[in-house]
Amino acid sequence: MLIDSHCHLDRIDLKPYQNDFACFMQEAEANQLEHLLCIAIDLESYPAMLDLVANFQQISVTVGVHPNVQEGKDPSVEELIVLGQSDKVVGIGETGLDYFRNTGDMEWQHQRFRNHIRAAKALNKPLIIHTRAAQIDTLRILKEEEAGSVGGVIHCFTENWDFAQKALDLNFYISFSGIVTFNSAQEIKEVAKKVPADRFLIETDSPYLAPVPFRGRPNYPTYVRYVAEQLAELRGTSVSKIAELSTANFYALF
C-alpha cells in the first residue's frame, strides 16, 4: 500500500471521473493508495476543501497559507491554532519561503513562516515546508523558531545533499515528488540515494509536477507509484520496500 504525503485534492481535474470525487477515490483505492494528505494553500478555499474530503477517513488535511499567496487572508498564530485543532488536521502548512516567484522585501513571507511555525509548536503538529531559492533563510528561520521540536517535512525536495543533511539534523523528513523521475534531476536523484531509510516520504503534489511518463500533463495521486518505482531503482530495492518504508515514515511523522 502507498501513501501520497502531499496532494491538492480540491484542485485535481475530475473530468476523467465524471466530475465525481467518490469515483476518483475508488480508483485510488484500486491503485493501492492507503492514505492521502490533502494540503491547504489558502484560507479562502479551505472550507470547500474540507467539505470535499470530510467523508473519507483515508484522507487527512493540513491548514496553512502558501508562501506564494499574496491575496486573501494572512492568518495570525491564533487563527491557525483554532483551525488546526481539528482531528482531521495532522499538520501545519504548506508554509515556507519562495524567492523564485517573489522578489523584493520578503519580510512578509518571513513573518508568515514564523506564524506557522509558532502555531505548529502550540498544536504539537508537524510542518509542511515549501522552499525555493531560499535555502539559507529557510534553515535560519527554522533554527531561530526551534521548529525541530515538532519537525515536519521538506516537501517536493529540489535542493542538494548539503541542504538535505541540515534539514535532517533539524528533525525534518525529505519528500520526493515526480521531479525525481526527470532526467534533469540528477542532484535530486543523488539525494534520494542517500536519505536514511527512516526519513523519506513520497508524494505527487498533484495536480502539479506529473512524473515521467506523464510529465506536462495533469498529475494525480495514483501516480505516486512512479515516484516509488524511481526511488526503488535509485536505492537498489523493490517498490514494495519503498512503499513499506515511506508508509511507516508517514505514520511516524503524522
Order of alpha helices (4+ residues) and beta strands (2+ residues): beta-alpha-beta-alpha-beta-alpha-beta-alpha-beta-alpha-beta-alpha-beta-alpha-beta-alpha-alpha
